Amino acid sequence: MLTYSALYAQNNFAELLKKAKEAHEVLIEAEDGLCFLVRLLPERKSKYNLPDVNLDLSREEIVRFVREGRNRE
């Protein structure tokens, strides 16, 4: 596992994140002996991120459907 000093991490944070991305995790060791793990997490996908659906509808048809839906009781 790649290990860096806290001073290096502070002065080269972007580089440290790049290394964490490549190696999936890096260790930062502070002067007082504490160690911190920086780990790349899996990409989170929104539950609202849905695939596109091509319905071959014109703009006018979509507007008409929306208006019909608003007029329902």
C-alpha positions in Angstrom: 0.0 0.0 0.0 1.3 3.5 -0.8 2.1 5.5 2.3 2.6 9.3 2.4 3.4 11.7 5.1 0.7 14.2 6.2 2.9 17.0 5.0 3.1 15.5 1.5 -0.7 14.9 1.5 -1.3 18.5 2.5 1.1 19.9 -0.1 0.2 17.5 -2.9 -3.5 16.7 -2.3 -4.5 16.5 -6.0 -1.6 14.1 -6.7 -2.5 12.0 -3.6 -6.1 11.6 -5.0 -4.7 10.6 -8.3 -2.5 7.9 -6.7 -5.6 6.8 -4.6 -7.5 6.5 -7.8 -4.8 4.4 -9.5 -4.0 2.2 -6.4 -7.6 2.2 -5.0 -6.3 3.4 -1.6 -3.4 5.2 0.0 -2.3 5.6 3.6 -1.5 9.0 5.2 0.7 8.9 8.2 0.7 11.9 10.6 3.6 13.0 12.6 1.9 11.8 15.8 1.6 8.3 14.5 -2.1 8.4 13.5 -2.8 6.8 10.1 -5.6 7.7 7.7 -6.8 5.7 4.8 -7.9 7.4 1.6 -9.9 4.9 -0.4 -11.6 5.2 -3.8 -15.3 4.3 -3.4 -17.4 2.7 -6.2 -19.2 5.3 -8.3 -22.6 6.0 -6.9 -25.4 6.0 -9.4 -28.6 7.9 -8.8 -31.8 5.8 -8.7 -33.2 8.5 -11.0 -30.5 8.0 -13.7 -32.6 6.1 -16.2 -31.7 5.1 -19.7 -33.1 7.2 -22.6 -36.3 6.1 -24.3 -36.9 7.1 -27.9 -40.7 7.4 -28.3 -40.5 9.2 -31.7 -42.9 11.9 -30.4 -42.9 15.4 -31.7 -42.7 18.5 -29.5 -46.4 19.2 -30.2 -47.5 15.7 -29.2 -45.6 15.9 -25.9 -47.1 19.3 -25.1 -50.6 17.9 -25.9 -50.1 14.9 -23.6 -48.9 17.1 -20.7 -51.9 19.4 -21.1 -54.2 16.5 -21.2 -52.7 15.2 -18.0 -53.0 18.5 -16.3 -56.7 18.8 -17.2 -57.6 15.4 -15.7 -59.4 15.4 -12.4 
